[in-house]
Structure formats: structure tokens, C-alpha cells
Amino acid sequence: MPNCKTLKGSMLADARGFNKIETRTVIKFFSLQGKSPKEIHAILAETLEEHVTPYVNVKNRAAQFKLGDFSTYDEPRPGRPKTVATPEVIDQIHKSNLRRPLDFG
């Protein structure tokens, strides 16, 4: 097994290129190999240094994978929907702002 120093040295820029999904995939891979959350976090910490995912996130994802949920994506959450900035919405905002008089105090 290559050590983490080799992995880190082979990365092009730096470890900040890991997004959530990539990090979760690494956690999934090591979980399937039977590594504990502490071992996985230690590998990530050595590789990603100060950009490492918090241990509690590694522990929660490893538990999720152990229960058979192998998804690396977030489930949709209830609450306020994501904002959308389409040209139509922007035009509506501009038109509504033009109808209101400016108040300079």
C-alpha cells in the first residue's frame, strides 16, 4: 500500500482540490477495506493537513457506509429552497426596483 506521503507528493496542486464528494468516496473506500474511522481520519489528516474533514464527519460517514447506505451525496433537505439566479428572475428584480422610488434618507 502506498504511504500517504507518496499520495500527497503526487497531487498536482495541493489537497484543497478535494471536494465533499471526493472526500466521502475516499472514506467509503477505506471503510470497505475495514479501516476504523480513526484510521481513516489519520490518513486524511496526513494527506490533507489543515484541510482535513472533521473527525465527526468521518465517523458519521463510516457508520452510514457500515449500515449499507453507500451514497456519497447529500439527501435533499426540507426548508428554504436553493436560490435561483436566471436571466428571467434578474429581469423581474430589475423591473420591480425601477418601479419603486429611490429613498436617499
PEQUI-V641998 format. One record per pair of residues at least 24 apart in sequence whose C-alpha atoms are under 8 Angstrom apart, sorted by the first residue. I is the first residue (numbers start at 0). J is the second residue. D is the distance in Angstrom with one decimal. If there is no record, write none. Layout:
# PEQUI-V641998
i->I j->J d->D
i->I j->J d->D
This chain:
# PEQUI-V641998
i->3 j->42 d->6.7
i->3 j->45 d->6.6
i->3 j->46 d->5.8
i->4 j->45 d->7.7
i->4 j->46 d->7.0
i->6 j->46 d->7.3
i->7 j->46 d->5.5
i->7 j->47 d->7.8
i->14 j->46 d->7.1
i->14 j->47 d->5.1
i->14 j->48 d->8.0
i->14 j->50 d->7.2
i->15 j->47 d->7.3
i->15 j->50 d->6.4
i->20 j->71 d->5.9
i->20 j->72 d->6.6
i->22 j->52 d->7.9
i->23 j->60 d->7.2
i->23 j->71 d->5.7
i->24 j->71 d->6.4
i->26 j->57 d->6.8
i->26 j->60 d->7.2
i->26 j->61 d->6.7
i->27 j->60 d->7.7
i->27 j->61 d->6.8
i->27 j->64 d->6.6
i->27 j->69 d->7.3
i->27 j->71 d->8.0
i->30 j->61 d->6.0
i->30 j->64 d->7.2
i->30 j->65 d->7.5
i->35 j->61 d->8.0
i->36 j->61 d->6.3
